């Protein structure tokens, strides 16, 4: 019988007071990898994140025949671009649990000539991809998905000898479940022969991630016209290889900001600012509404706690930080309602029902609707918390242990999906006594300046 690893979070002995720089953004890294692979010429990406998701993307690109030289220790990757083509004619790609790898490479394979099958973990086989498949089919690509409209997905990109590139044209894509469908389509637009016009159908979720996609594309020479809120026109410009620096991960930074709020301390995160391309810096706006002091510096953000009130907030645009804010809300003097986040039920786990279940184990008075969570602070207790193989659940729930004795986190290594050094980082940040933790969960994570 296999025993599942669990660790006990030490309570912070004093308020957190540190200056840190998180590792590079996973979301930007994987977008830049796609654009660089499709570019003409060489690219060097610096500040790349070393994680399961980014390694899945690199491995997937290699299986498609792209040449990448990675130096994970020094956070850079050199890529030889293919000028908008797919080097191999057939490939089978295992995307692990990486949604960006699955969605982006599925769209990218439409630029090739041949048959490409993409699969992933058990949970990946439960995550929707039918809306992307429908959009690709409307562009003349043959696509097969499971009966559940989830992976595995097979792309048959077969064109006449006279059609060297995917024609492009126009397509519609549902954007109410994931912004990654539209991002994947957008990134292949410059490599089509006639450009691509994308119409967004339904409520757009995670809009800042779409803007991130556009900004990364434009850095590599693409032309994206946002003619209307629901219409993008992408010219057939191709991409040009460049040197591209990736900013620190704002989603990862949310755990450090939250630690300051929960412990009543102060944390300065360097490398992020009000003008960062990542929408998740908006997590600090949410904290500010809770009475946390936020200072926006030219190349840093400083957050000082504690929260002084609960809030009612629409978190659709920064939904990856919902579990983090929910934990902060536990310690706010007043109720908090997080709204308009139904789409997070389709993430690595159901981040509404499963989050509510774990907060209730901690003694929190918390309820849910289809698209919202309501948190009423009260007395707490330590317990063993499930993480559902979800990196964000593990990192967010661990923060409760900074104040509540006896909080145990099950399967802590699931954080490796996006932040392998998290446990080292949080223990350094809060000066925790981690002598009881196994060395296997404590890789080097030099984030403190």
N, C-alpha and C positions, 0 to 999 in steps of 0.2 A: 504494500500500500504506500503510495507516494504522499508525503506530508507537504502541505502548502506552507511556504514561508510567510511569516508575519513578523512585524517589528512593532515595538512600543515606542510611541513618540514621547520624548522627554519634554516636560513642561519648561518653557523659557523662564530662566531665573530672574530676568530683568527685561525691560523694554528693548526691542531691537534698535540698534543705532549703527548703521553701516552705509558705506558707499559701494556699489556693485556695478558690474557690467555683465549682463546675461550673454549666453551664446547666441549665435546668429539665428535669424528667423527661419523656421522650417518652411513657412509658406512662400517666402521670397526665394529661398534656396531652390525649391522644386520648380518654381516658375522660371527662374533664371536658367536652370539646367535645360529646360525644354527650349527656351529661346536660343540659348547658346548652341545647342545641338543642331538646330535648324538653320543656324546662321551661316554666312559665307566667311570662311577664315577662322582664325584661332580666337578663343576667349579664355580669360582667366577669371574665375570667380574666387573672391577672397572673403573671409569671414563666414564660410559655409558652416552649416550645422552638421555635426556628426551625430546621427540618430538612426533608428531603424527605418523611419520614413524616408530620410534622404538617401540612405544606402539602398533601399528598395528602388528608388528612382534611378540611381546610378546603375544598379544592376540591370534594371529594365532597359535602360538606354544601351547598355553594352550588348544585351541580347538582341537588340535591334540593329546592332552592327556599328554603333557609334564608338569613337575612340576617346576615352576619358582617362586622364592620369590624376589620381586623387592623392592628396597628402592630408589625411584627416588630422594628423597631429598638429599641423600648422594651418589648418582650416582653409585650404585652397584646392581648387580643381581646375585643371587645364582641359579644354575640350576642343576637338577638331570638328568644325561644323560641316554639315552635309549639303548646304545650299538648298534646304527645303525638301530633301528627299529622305527616304528610309533606306539605309544601306543594304539590308537583307530583304529577301522576298517572303520568307516564312519564319515565324518565331512563336514560341510559347513562353509567356512571361508570368512569373508568380509575383504578384504585387504585395504579398504579405498582408498586413492590415492597413496599408497606406491608401487612403481614399484619393489623395491627389495623384498618386502614381497610377491607380486604376483609371480614374476619369481622364487625366491629361494624356496618358499614353494611348487610351482607347481612341480618343480623337486624333491623336498624332498618327496612328497607324492608317488612318484614312488617306494619308499622303503617299502611302507606299503602293507597291505592286505585289500582291500575294495574299496569303492568309495568315492572320495573327490572332492568337487566342490568349486572353488574359484571365487569370484566376487569382484567388487569394485565400485568406483564412476562412474558417467557418463563419465568423461574424461578417466578413466581407461579402460572403454569399447571401447575406441577409440585407445588404445595403443597396438602395435603389440605383439603377443605372438605365432604366427603360426610357426615361426622358431624353437622355443623351443619345441612346440608340435610335430613337425616332427621328431626332434632328439629323443624325448622320445618314439615315436612310433617305431623308428628303433631299440630300445632296447627291444621291445616286450610289451610296455605299451599301453593300450587302452586310447586314448585321444579324447575328443570332444571340439571344440571351436566354436565361432560364425562364421557366414558366412564371416565376415570381418577379420577373423583370429585374433580376439581380445578376451579378456575375455567377458563373463564368460568361464572358462575352467573346464572340468571334467576329473579327472584322475581315471581310473579303473585299479587298481593294483591287478590282480588276478593271482596267481601262483599255481602250483600243491602242494600237501601236502609235497612233498619231497624237494621242493625248498624253503628254509627258507628265502633266500635273493634274491634280484634282481641280475641276472647273471652278468651284466656288458658287457664286450666285447669292441666293438668300435662303434663310431658314428661320424657323421659329423654335424656341426652346422653353420648356417649362422651367421657371426659376423659383418655385415656391418650396422646393425640398432642399436643394443645394445650389450654391452659386458656382460650384466646381464644374457643372455641366457647361455653363456659358463660358467660363474661363478656358476650359479645354478647347471648345470650338473657336473662341477668339484667337487663341495662340496659333492655330493652324491657318487663320485667315490670310496673313501676309504671304504664305507659301502656296496659295492657290493661283490659278492662272488669271482669274478675273476678280479677285478680291471676294470679300464675304460680308453680307449684311445680315445681322442677327437681330431678330425681334424677340423680346422677352415677354413671355406669357405668364399670367398669374402674379401674385405678390412676390417681389424680389426679396430674397433673404440674404443676409450677410453682405449687403451692398459694398461696404469698404473693401471686401476681398476682390470684388470686380474692379474697383478703382485701382487696387494694387496690381492686378493683372495688366490693366491698361498702362500703368506707369512703367512696369518692368518691360513690357513690349516696346514702348516708345524709347526706352533706354537703348534697346538693340536696333533701333531704326525704323520701327513700325509706325504707321499712320492710322490712328483710331479716331474717328469722328463720332462723338456722342450727340447725334442730331436731335434726339428726344430722350427722355429718361428711360424709355423702353426700346431704344433702337441704336445699334452701333453699326457704323460702316467702316470696314477695314480694307485698306488699299492693298494691292498685290505688290508690295514693296520688297518682300523678303526681309531677312534680318542680316545685320553686320556684326561680325565678331568684335568684342570689346573687352576691356578690363572692367570688372563690375564688382563693387564692394557691397556686401550684404549687411544691413543694419541689425542690431540686436533684436531678439525675439520679444515682441511686446506681450504676447500671451504668456510667455515664461515670466516676464517681469511682473505680471499681475500677482503672482504668488508672493513676491517680495514686497510689493505695495501692500498687499493684504496682511502680511506679517507685521508691518509697521502699524496698521490700523488696529489689528487684534490685540497686540501687546502694548499699544499706546506709545510706540517708539517712533523713529524717524529713519527712513530709507531713501537714499538718493540713487537713482538708476541712471547711469551714464550711457550716452549713445542714442537716447530717445528724446523726443521733444514734441511740441505741439504740431510741428510740420512733418513728423514721421509718416511714412506711407501706410503704416499698419493701423487699421481702425481700432485695434484693441488698446491703444493708448487712451481711448475713450473710457476705459475702466476707471481711470483717475477722475473723470468727470462724475461718474457714479459715486465714487468715494467722497468727492467734494460735496455732493448733494446730501450725503450722510453726515456732513459736518466735519469730515477729515480735512486737514489743511493740505492743500496741494500747491506747490510752487513750480511753475513752468519756466525752466532755465533754457539758455540757448542750445545746450547740448546735453541736457539732463532734466529729469523730473524728480522732485523731492516730495515725499508724502509723509505726513506726521499725524499720528492718531491721537486719541481714539475716535470712533464714530459717535456722534451725539444725537442721532435720530434715525429712525427707519425711513424708507422711501417707497414710492410707487413708481416703477420705472419700466419702460419698454427697452428690452435688451436684444431686439432682433438683430441689430447691426453688430453687436459685440457678443454673440451668443456663446463663444468658446469660454468666456469668463463668467458665465452664469453660475457654475458650481462654486467658483471662488467668491463671488459676491454673496451667495447664499450662506457661506460659512462666516463671512464678515457680519452679515445680518444677524447671526445668532447672538452677537455681542453688542448689538445696537439697542439703545433704550427706546424701543417702539417697533411696531410691525413693519415688515417689508413685503411688497408684492413685486414679483418679476413677471412681466407680461410679454406676449407676442413671440414666444419661443417654441412653438409646436414642432418646428423642424429639428430641434435637438433630440427628439425621440429617435432619430435615424442616424445618430452618430455611432461611435464605437460601442455604446450601449444606449439605453433609453435614459437620457440625462434629465428627464423629469421624474418619472416613477422611481427609478433606481436611486436618484439623489434624495428624493423624499423619504424613501425607505431607510436609507442610512442616517439621515438627520433625525428621523424618529427614534432610531436606536440610541442616539445621543440624548434623547429626552426632549428634543425640540418639538414644539407644537407647530407642525407644518402640514399643509394641505396642498392639493394640486387640482387643476382643471386640465382641459385638453392642451392649453397653451400657456399655462401660468403656474407659478409657485407662490404660496403665501406663508410667510415665516413670522411666528410670534415668539419672541425670546422668552425663556423661562429657565428653570433649574436644569443643569446638565449632569450627565454621568459618563464615565468612561466605558468603552465597550470595544469589541472586535468589529471592524468595518470592512465590508466587502468592497472590492474595487472594480469588479466585472471586466477585468482585463482592459480597463480604460485609464490611460495615463492621466487624464485631467481629473477624474474622480479621485485617484490616489493622491495627487499633489494637492488638490483643494481640501480634501478631508483631513489630510495630515496637519493642516494649519489649525484645526480645532484642538489638536493635541498640544499646541503651544500654550493653551490656557486650561485645558481639562485633563486632569490626571487619568491615566489608565486607558488612553486611546491607542488601540492597536490597528495597524494598517496591514491588510492581507495582500499578498502578491505585490510587494513593493517594486519589483523589477519591471512591472508593466510601464513604468515611467520612461524606459529606454526607447519607447516609440518616438518621443520628441525631445527628451531631456535626460539622457543617461546619467548626467552628473547631478541630478536634482537633490538626492539625499545628502551628498557632500555639500552642495550649495546651501541648502536650508540649515544644515547643522552649523556651518561656518557663519551664516548670517545671524543666527540666534544664539551662538555659543553653546550649543547643546552638548550634553554628555552622551555620546553615542558608543561608549565602550561595550555595551551589550549588543550592538548591531554586528552582524556578520560582515567581514571585509568585502564580500562579493557585491554589496550594494553601494559601496563607497569608492567609486573611481575618482580620479582627479577631476576637479572642477574649479579651476582658478578664476573665480568671478570677482573676488574682493580686490579692490584697488588699494 
